[in-house]
Amino acid sequence: MITLYHAPKSRSTRMIFLLEEIGAPYEIKTVTIRRGDGSGAIDPANPHPHAKVPAIRHGSELVFESSAIVAYLTDTFPDAGLAPKPGQAGRGQYLTMLAYYGDVIEPAFVSKFLKMDVPRGTAGWVAVEEVMPTIDKLLTTQPYIAGKAFTGADILYATTFGMFAQNPMMPKLASVEAYVKRCLDRPAYARAMAKDAG
Ligand SMILES: N[C@@H](CCC(=O)N[C@@H](CS)C(=O)NCC(=O)O)C(=O)O
């Protein structure tokens, strides 16, 4: 059994989307977190070392960091067909896009939100203005972020781009809008949204 440590309307919501796609038995343990508006509190029931979500427990394994959870679950449940297996074509692009999400996409958007300059030669990521043309180029030539097939990586990218769709930080790109719709039209996303609400 997989246990997802979850707080509604947070980065753990998309892990419900992933778990619904995977189809293995799982339970949701709702925990409180400290929210950006100052509300909420650390939950002693949350095993995440920084009291954040998402985290999952699977047998003796504790996994946290969204990209690691996606990699772990898509590899542990290969029959779900959500990742190229080691040795298969596309594996490199899949792992690249998982790491790029955590190491570049999130810092790019957070630094823009915080109105921080991204100094070339210091930060390991680049500005949104440099990231999004790369994403546009990818999604103009392929339907999903890691190639021809929907993978676990799309769960991270499509939910993030969907969330920022109306935000002035996000450039309006037809390729991204069509991609978000393609991914979020999946029945697993609708089921996840219903479960997130409780
Ligand atoms: N890099 C982490 C970020 C996790 C994260 O910051 N989650 C937020 C919720 S969206 C949280 O738990 N915040 C509570 C806190 O910072 O104490 C991941 O992608 O899993």
The ligand as an SDF file (V2000), in Angstrom:
LIG
                    3D

 20 19  0  0  0  0  0  0  0  0999 V2000
   10.5130   20.7640   -3.9840 N   0  0  0  0  0  0  0  0  0  0  0  0
    9.3760   20.2520   -3.2750 C   0  0  0  0  0  0  0  0  0  0  0  0
    8.5050   21.4040   -2.8360 C   0  0  0  0  0  0  0  0  0  0  0  0
    7.4450   20.9750   -1.8430 C   0  0  0  0  0  0  0  0  0  0  0  0
    6.7060   22.1740   -1.2660 C   0  0  0  0  0  0  0  0  0  0  0  0
    7.2620   23.2900   -1.1220 O   0  0  0  0  0  0  0  0  0  0  0  0
    5.4340   21.9680   -0.9150 N   0  0  0  0  0  0  0  0  0  0  0  0
    4.6650   23.0190   -0.2910 C   0  0  0  0  0  0  0  0  0  0  0  0
    3.1920   22.8590   -0.6570 C   0  0  0  0  0  0  0  0  0  0  0  0
    2.8320   23.3330   -2.3150 S   0  0  0  0  0  0  0  0  0  0  0  0
    4.7380   22.8580    1.2210 C   0  0  0  0  0  0  0  0  0  0  0  0
    4.6350   21.7610    1.7030 O   0  0  0  0  0  0  0  0  0  0  0  0
    4.8980   23.9730    1.9580 N   0  0  0  0  0  0  0  0  0  0  0  0
    4.9330   23.9440    3.3800 C   0  0  0  0  0  0  0  0  0  0  0  0
    6.2230   24.4870    3.9460 C   0  0  0  0  0  0  0  0  0  0  0  0
    7.0230   25.0510    3.1890 O   0  0  0  0  0  0  0  0  0  0  0  0
    6.4200   24.3280    5.1580 O   0  0  0  0  0  0  0  0  0  0  0  0
    8.5850   19.2770   -4.1810 C   0  0  0  0  0  0  0  0  0  0  0  0
    8.4880   19.5680   -5.3870 O   0  0  0  0  0  0  0  0  0  0  0  0
    8.0940   18.2630   -3.7190 O   0  0  0  0  0  0  0  0  0  0  0  0
  1  2  1  0
  2  3  1  0
  2 18  1  0
  3  4  1  0
  4  5  1  0
  5  6  2  0
  5  7  1  0
  7  8  1  0
  8  9  1  0
  8 11  1  0
  9 10  1  0
 11 12  2  0
 11 13  1  0
 13 14  1  0
 14 15  1  0
 15 16  2  0
 15 17  1  0
 18 19  2  0
 18 20  1  0
M  END
$$$$
